[in-house]
C-alpha cells in the first residue's frame, strides 16, 4: 500500500489545497481537522492490472468535502500498482482502507 499512498498523496494534497482556497475565496476560515473526525474508511476493489473497479466510503468524515476528495483522488490515481497475487480473488483485490489526514 506504500506505492498507492505515494501516488495518491500529491493528488489529494492538490485537491485539498484547491478546496481550502475556494473556502478562503468565499470568506470562510479553514478549520482545524481533529482526529478522529478526519478519518475515512474506504472499500476498494482493484483489478489485477491495478485499475480501480469500485470505491465506496464505508465510514465518512464529518467533513463532506474530505469524503469527496478521498473518493475522487483514488479514482484519479487509477491505475494503481498491481496488487499482490495473494490478495487476488477472481482477479480482484478487495481492501478496506482507513485514510487519516495528517
N, CA, C and O atoms as a DFTB+ gen file, in Angstrom:
408 C
 N C O
     1  1       0.814      -1.201       0.000
     2  2       0.000       0.000       0.000
     3  2       0.857       1.265       0.000
     4  3       0.342       2.356      -0.246
     5  1       2.138       1.135       0.268
     6  2       3.017       2.302       0.245
     7  2       3.032       2.940      -1.141
     8  3       3.010       4.165      -1.265
     9  1       3.072       2.106      -2.186
    10  2       3.073       2.634      -3.548
    11  2       1.786       3.391      -3.841
    12  3       1.801       4.413      -4.527
    13  1       0.675       2.888      -3.320
    14  2      -0.619       3.540      -3.511
    15  2      -0.599       4.919      -2.861
    16  3      -1.013       5.900      -3.478
    17  1      -0.125       5.000      -1.628
    18  2      -0.070       6.292      -0.934
    19  2       0.867       7.261      -1.643
    20  3       0.584       8.457      -1.705
    21  1       1.970       6.768      -2.176
    22  2       2.904       7.622      -2.905
    23  2       2.205       8.258      -4.109
    24  3       2.436       9.426      -4.420
    25  1       1.363       7.495      -4.774
    26  2       0.647       8.008      -5.935
    27  2      -0.517       8.915      -5.523
    28  3      -0.789       9.913      -6.189
    29  1      -1.199       8.574      -4.434
    30  2      -2.375       9.334      -4.007
    31  2      -2.033      10.652      -3.319
    32  3      -2.767      11.631      -3.455
    33  1      -0.938      10.682      -2.591
    34  2      -0.614      11.844      -1.763
    35  2      -0.612      13.171      -2.540
    36  3      -1.267      14.119      -2.105
    37  1       0.098      13.271      -3.669
    38  2       0.086      14.559      -4.377
    39  2      -1.286      14.917      -4.951
    40  3      -1.648      16.093      -5.002
    41  1      -2.048      13.912      -5.380
    42  2      -3.388      14.172      -5.921
    43  2      -4.291      14.728      -4.826
    44  3      -5.007      15.707      -5.039
    45  1      -4.252      14.094      -3.646
    46  2      -5.080      14.545      -2.533
    47  2      -4.623      15.907      -2.012
    48  3      -5.445      16.759      -1.674
    49  1      -3.321      16.100      -1.951
    50  2      -2.786      17.370      -1.455
    51  2      -3.259      18.527      -2.332
    52  3      -3.660      19.571      -1.819
    53  1      -3.215      18.347      -3.646
    54  2      -3.660      19.388      -4.570
    55  2      -5.168      19.632      -4.447
    56  3      -5.619      20.777      -4.478
    57  1      -5.938      18.558      -4.310
    58  2      -7.388      18.701      -4.154
    59  2      -7.725      19.438      -2.858
    60  3      -8.621      20.282      -2.838
    61  1      -7.015      19.124      -1.784
    62  2      -7.233      19.820      -0.507
    63  2      -6.836      21.287      -0.607
    64  3      -7.525      22.159      -0.078
    65  1      -5.723      21.559      -1.287
    66  2      -5.279      22.940      -1.461
    67  2      -6.342      23.751      -2.198
    68  3      -6.662      24.871      -1.798
    69  1      -6.882      23.190      -3.263
    70  2      -7.922      23.878      -4.034
    71  2      -9.170      24.124      -3.188
    72  3      -9.779      25.190      -3.273
    73  1      -9.553      23.137      -2.369
    74  2     -10.749      23.289      -1.532
    75  2     -10.545      24.381      -0.484
    76  3     -11.433      25.205      -0.266
    77  1      -9.395      24.392       0.157
    78  2      -9.107      25.412       1.172
    79  2      -9.090      26.797       0.522
    80  3      -9.598      27.755       1.107
    81  1      -8.516      26.917      -0.672
    82  2      -8.501      28.193      -1.387
    83  2      -9.922      28.633      -1.733
    84  3     -10.264      29.805      -1.576
    85  1     -10.743      27.710      -2.199
    86  2     -12.135      28.037      -2.537
    87  2     -12.892      28.531      -1.308
    88  3     -13.666      29.484      -1.393
    89  1     -12.667      27.883      -0.165
    90  2     -13.303      28.327       1.077
    91  2     -12.820      29.719       1.466
    92  3     -13.615      30.569       1.867
    93  1     -11.522      29.947       1.346
    94  2     -10.956      31.257       1.678
    95  2     -11.501      32.334       0.745
    96  3     -11.781      33.449       1.183
    97  1     -11.653      32.008      -0.539
    98  2     -12.203      32.961      -1.505
    99  2     -13.646      33.334      -1.177
   100  3     -14.116      34.411      -1.543
   101  1     -14.342      32.435      -0.483
   102  2     -15.721      32.686      -0.074
   103  2     -15.782      33.378       1.291
   104  3     -16.863      33.629       1.824
   105  1     -14.610      33.681       1.844
   106  2     -14.552      34.360       3.129
   107  2     -14.624      33.443       4.333
   108  3     -14.767      33.912       5.462
   109  1     -14.527      32.136       4.107
   110  2     -14.566      31.180       5.212
   111  2     -13.148      30.878       5.676
   112  3     -12.213      30.837       4.877
   113  1     -13.005      30.669       6.963
   114  2     -11.699      30.322       7.514
   115  2     -11.526      28.808       7.476
   116  3     -12.443      28.065       7.825
   117  1     -10.341      28.349       7.051
   118  2     -10.096      26.907       7.096
   119  2     -10.176      26.409       8.537
   120  3      -9.681      27.056       9.460
   121  1     -10.803      25.263       8.710
   122  2     -10.956      24.714      10.053
   123  2      -9.808      23.773      10.386
   124  3      -9.081      23.306       9.510
   125  1      -9.673      23.519      11.640
   126  2      -8.681      22.561      12.095
   127  2      -9.332      21.184      12.120
   128  3     -10.396      21.009      12.715
   129  1      -8.703      20.213      11.480
   130  2      -9.239      18.863      11.453
   131  2      -8.674      18.089      12.631
   132  3      -7.462      17.911      12.749
   133  1      -9.542      17.642      13.481
   134  2      -9.113      16.935      14.674
   135  2      -9.480      15.458      14.577
   136  3     -10.628      15.132      14.273
   137  1      -8.532      14.561      14.830
   138  2      -8.866      13.138      14.846
   139  2      -9.903      12.876      15.937
   140  3      -9.855      13.550      16.965
   141  1     -10.824      11.951      15.778
   142  2     -10.957      11.040      14.657
   143  2     -11.824      11.586      13.519
   144  3     -12.157      10.851      12.590
   145  1     -12.188      12.858      13.585
   146  2     -13.077      13.436      12.587
   147  2     -12.514      13.399      11.178
   148  3     -13.275      13.466      10.213
   149  1     -11.215      13.294      11.039
   150  2     -10.624      13.312       9.708
   151  2     -10.407      11.915       9.135
   152  3      -9.845      11.784       8.047
   153  1     -10.835      10.878       9.834
   154  2     -10.646       9.517       9.346
   155  2     -11.779       9.084       8.438
   156  3     -12.950       9.345       8.714
   157  1     -11.418       8.419       7.351
   158  2     -12.390       7.927       6.377
   159  2     -12.069       6.462       6.120
   160  3     -10.925       6.123       5.818
   161  1     -13.066       5.592       6.237
   162  2     -12.867       4.177       5.943
   163  2     -13.389       3.912       4.537
   164  3     -14.552       4.174       4.230
   165  1     -12.509       3.388       3.693
   166  2     -12.839       3.158       2.290
   167  2     -12.826       1.675       1.959
   168  3     -12.088       0.893       2.558
   169  1     -13.650       1.309       1.004
   170  2     -13.615      -0.015       0.388
   171  2     -13.090       0.187      -1.027
   172  3     -13.604       1.024      -1.769
   173  1     -12.068      -0.577      -1.403
   174  2     -11.510      -0.511      -2.750
   175  2     -11.538      -1.890      -3.382
   176  3     -11.205      -2.886      -2.740
   177  1     -11.933      -1.942      -4.637
   178  2     -11.813      -3.155      -5.440
   179  2     -10.849      -2.804      -6.572
   180  3     -11.126      -1.936      -7.400
   181  1      -9.712      -3.500      -6.586
   182  2      -8.648      -3.207      -7.540
   183  2      -8.439      -4.437      -8.420
   184  3      -8.265      -5.549      -7.922
   185  1      -8.458      -4.221      -9.731
   186  2      -8.261      -5.340     -10.658
   187  2      -6.801      -5.762     -10.680
   188  3      -5.925      -5.080     -10.149
   189  1      -6.568      -6.896     -11.304
   190  2      -5.215      -7.457     -11.385
   191  2      -4.226      -6.479     -12.006
   192  3      -3.043      -6.487     -11.665
   193  1      -4.713      -5.625     -12.929
   194  2      -3.837      -4.661     -13.594
   195  2      -3.772      -3.310     -12.876
   196  3      -3.185      -2.361     -13.397
   197  1      -4.371      -3.218     -11.686
   198  2      -4.276      -2.016     -10.869
   199  2      -5.394      -1.007     -11.075
   200  3      -5.393       0.044     -10.435
   201  1      -6.344      -1.298     -11.949
   202  2      -7.452      -0.367     -12.182
   203  2      -8.467      -0.452     -11.046
   204  3      -8.784      -1.535     -10.554
   205  1      -8.966       0.712     -10.643
   206  2      -9.989       0.761      -9.603
   207  2     -11.316       0.339     -10.228
   208  3     -11.789       0.964     -11.177
   209  1     -11.900      -0.702      -9.701
   210  2     -13.191      -1.186     -10.190
   211  2     -14.341      -0.658      -9.340
   212  3     -15.467      -0.515      -9.817
   213  1     -14.043      -0.370      -8.074
   214  2     -15.082       0.136      -7.174
   215  2     -14.397       0.842      -6.012
   216  3     -13.366       0.385      -5.518
   217  1     -14.966       1.937      -5.587
   218  2     -14.519       2.622      -4.375
   219  2     -15.770       3.124      -3.665
   220  3     -16.619       3.789      -4.258
   221  1     -15.862       2.789      -2.386
   222  2     -17.006       3.200      -1.579
   223  2     -16.511       3.734      -0.240
   224  3     -15.487       3.295       0.284
   225  1     -17.242       4.666       0.287
   226  2     -16.929       5.192       1.615
   227  2     -17.785       4.430       2.618
   228  3     -19.012       4.527       2.606
   229  1     -17.121       3.670       3.488
   230  2     -17.821       2.885       4.498
   231  2     -18.066       3.687       5.776
   232  3     -19.093       3.525       6.435
   233  1     -17.112       4.552       6.117
   234  2     -17.257       5.433       7.270
   235  2     -16.807       6.813       6.830
   236  3     -15.656       7.012       6.442
   237  1     -17.718       7.749       6.895
   238  2     -17.446       9.093       6.406
   239  2     -16.825       9.976       7.479
   240  3     -17.021       9.778       8.678
   241  1     -16.078      10.947       7.005
   242  2     -15.631      12.040       7.849
   243  2     -16.832      12.970       8.015
   244  3     -17.747      12.948       7.192
   245  1     -16.839      13.774       9.054
   246  2     -17.934      14.738       9.191
   247  2     -17.786      15.882       8.188
   248  3     -18.706      16.680       8.011
   249  1     -16.633      15.958       7.537
   250  2     -16.386      16.983       6.539
   251  2     -16.687      16.406       5.155
   252  3     -15.898      15.626       4.621
   253  1     -17.814      16.784       4.580
   254  2     -18.256      16.245       3.296
   255  2     -17.194      16.385       2.214
   256  3     -16.977      15.462       1.429
   257  1     -16.535      17.531       2.170
   258  2     -15.545      17.739       1.114
   259  2     -14.383      16.763       1.225
   260  3     -13.792      16.400       0.208
   261  1     -14.038      16.325       2.443
   262  2     -12.951      15.342       2.588
   263  2     -13.362      13.985       2.020
   264  3     -12.554      13.293       1.400
   265  1     -14.614      13.613       2.234
   266  2     -15.113      12.355       1.679
   267  2     -15.024      12.379       0.155
   268  3     -14.584      11.411      -0.465
   269  1     -15.442      13.485      -0.435
   270  2     -15.407      13.623      -1.890
   271  2     -13.973      13.619      -2.410
   272  3     -13.680      12.985      -3.424
   273  1     -13.086      14.320      -1.725
   274  2     -11.685      14.369      -2.141
   275  2     -11.056      12.974      -2.061
   276  3     -10.321      12.579      -2.967
   277  1     -11.332      12.235      -1.001
   278  2     -10.765      10.888      -0.852
   279  2     -11.204       9.998      -2.006
   280  3     -10.374       9.352      -2.645
   281  1     -12.499       9.963      -2.272
   282  2     -13.033       9.117      -3.340
   283  2     -12.503       9.570      -4.709
   284  3     -12.001       8.753      -5.481
   285  1     -12.615      10.843      -4.999
   286  2     -12.196      11.353      -6.309
   287  2     -10.701      11.181      -6.549
   288  3     -10.282      10.889      -7.669
   289  1      -9.892      11.361      -5.504
   290  2      -8.436      11.219      -5.641
   291  2      -8.052       9.792      -5.992
   292  3      -7.158       9.567      -6.807
   293  1      -8.718       8.841      -5.385
   294  2      -8.433       7.439      -5.685
   295  2      -8.792       7.132      -7.138
   296  3      -8.040       6.453      -7.837
   297  1      -9.924       7.627      -7.584
   298  2     -10.325       7.399      -8.971
   299  2      -9.361       8.077      -9.946
   300  3      -9.047       7.513     -10.993
   301  1      -8.892       9.273      -9.615
   302  2      -7.944       9.991     -10.468
   303  2      -6.591       9.295     -10.527
   304  3      -5.904       9.351     -11.547
   305  1      -6.213       8.649      -9.448
   306  2      -4.900       7.998      -9.375
   307  2      -4.886       6.636     -10.083
   308  3      -3.817       6.055     -10.271
   309  1      -6.042       6.131     -10.472
   310  2      -6.124       4.839     -11.157
   311  2      -5.501       4.939     -12.543
   312  3      -5.736       5.928     -13.238
   313  1      -4.722       3.960     -12.970
   314  2      -4.471       2.693     -12.303
   315  2      -3.401       2.814     -11.228
   316  3      -2.467       3.607     -11.335
   317  1      -3.564       2.018     -10.210
   318  2      -2.587       1.929      -9.131
   319  2      -1.598       0.821      -9.477
   320  3      -1.673       0.217     -10.547
   321  1      -0.681       0.567      -8.569
   322  2       0.242      -0.546      -8.787
   323  2      -0.536      -1.859      -8.719
   324  3      -1.586      -1.936      -8.082
   325  1      -0.026      -2.859      -9.362
   326  2      -0.692      -4.158      -9.358
   327  2      -0.718      -4.726      -7.942
   328  3       0.302      -4.722      -7.253
   329  1      -1.871      -5.209      -7.510
   330  2      -1.930      -5.805      -6.167
   331  2      -1.192      -7.144      -6.140
   332  3      -1.047      -7.793      -7.176
   333  1      -0.731      -7.554      -4.974
   334  2      -0.029      -8.842      -4.879
   335  2      -0.983     -10.000      -5.203
   336  3      -2.181      -9.934      -4.925
   337  1      -0.432     -11.041      -5.786
   338  2      -1.228     -12.226      -6.151
   339  2      -1.997     -12.779      -4.955
   340  3      -3.117     -13.269      -5.104
   341  1      -1.394     -12.701      -3.768
   342  2      -2.030     -13.255      -2.573
   343  2      -3.330     -12.533      -2.207
   344  3      -4.159     -13.082      -1.481
   345  1      -3.509     -11.326      -2.700
   346  2      -4.714     -10.542      -2.420
   347  2      -5.840     -10.846      -3.408
   348  3      -7.013     -10.625      -3.109
   349  1      -5.479     -11.348      -4.572
   350  2      -6.452     -11.512      -5.655
   351  2      -7.378     -12.703      -5.450
   352  3      -6.953     -13.807      -5.110
   353  1      -8.662     -12.431      -5.672
   354  2      -9.686     -13.471      -5.718
   355  2     -10.515     -13.163      -6.952
   356  3     -11.166     -12.121      -7.032
   357  1     -10.485     -14.079      -7.916
   358  2     -11.160     -13.865      -9.201
   359  2     -10.678     -12.571      -9.860
   360  3     -11.469     -11.799     -10.402
   361  1      -9.361     -12.354      -9.802
   362  2      -8.669     -11.207     -10.423
   363  2      -9.034      -9.849      -9.824
   364  3      -8.789      -8.819     -10.452
   365  1      -9.611      -9.828      -8.633
   366  2      -9.947      -8.584      -7.939
   367  2      -9.380      -8.645      -6.528
   368  3      -9.522      -9.649      -5.831
   369  1      -8.737      -7.559      -6.119
   370  2      -8.243      -7.416      -4.746
   371  2      -9.193      -6.458      -4.026
   372  3      -9.361      -5.314      -4.446
   373  1      -9.807      -6.921      -2.955
   374  2     -10.722      -6.096      -2.176
   375  2     -10.033      -5.665      -0.887
   376  3      -9.480      -6.484      -0.153
   377  1     -10.080      -4.363      -0.631
   378  2      -9.408      -3.822       0.540
   379  2     -10.340      -2.905       1.310
   380  3     -11.192      -2.231       0.732
   381  1     -10.167      -2.891       2.604
   382  2     -10.735      -1.849       3.454
   383  2      -9.539      -1.023       3.893
   384  3      -8.528      -1.560       4.347
   385  1      -9.666       0.272       3.754
   386  2      -8.517       1.133       3.967
   387  2      -8.944       2.349       4.761
   388  3      -9.839       3.083       4.341
   389  1      -8.310       2.573       5.911
   390  2      -8.597       3.756       6.725
   391  2      -7.629       4.840       6.314
   392  3      -6.412       4.693       6.423
   393  1      -8.193       5.923       5.843
   394  2      -7.414       7.059       5.378
   395  2      -7.497       8.145       6.459
   396  3      -8.580       8.619       6.802
   397  1      -6.337       8.524       6.982
   398  2      -6.286       9.550       8.027
   399  2      -5.403      10.688       7.531
   400  3      -4.248      10.468       7.167
   401  1      -5.939      11.888       7.517
   402  2      -5.167      13.050       7.113
   403  2      -4.284      13.484       8.261
   404  3      -4.718      13.550       9.411
   405  1      -3.043      13.777       7.933
   406  2      -2.099      14.197       8.975
   407  2      -1.715      15.643       8.761
   408  3      -0.927      16.193       9.531
